[in-house]
Amino acid sequence: MILVNIVNALFWIFYVMLFASIILSWVRPSPYHPFWGPIIRIVGAVIDPILNPIRRLMPPLGGLDFSPMVAILLARVLQQAIINLLR
């Protein structure tokens, strides 16, 4: 049961970082800002390696990037599969 909680916590952190990436892509704060700069770099370092392969397979349609939605769907499937294996 503890492993299930750890898996859920890790995926929750991933979802929060993915949501932060989405918000940051809309707002576009300066990467040189003393507060936002480190946040942008950390979120980008974690999320971009996951989204870039999806973006290569599915480029933006009409200027809209659907790769975060695909990442959420894939992460949910992976999360459920891992939890089912642990139970």
JOGIKA-V480108 format. One record per run of one state. SS is the DSSP state (H for helix, E for strand, - for the rest). FROM is the first residue (numbers start at 1). LEN is the number of residues. If there is no record, write none. Layout:
SS:FROM:LEN, SS:FROM:LEN
This chain:
-:1:1, H:2:26, -:28:8, H:36:22, -:58:3, E:61:1, -:62:2, E:64:1, -:65:2, H:67:20, -:87:1
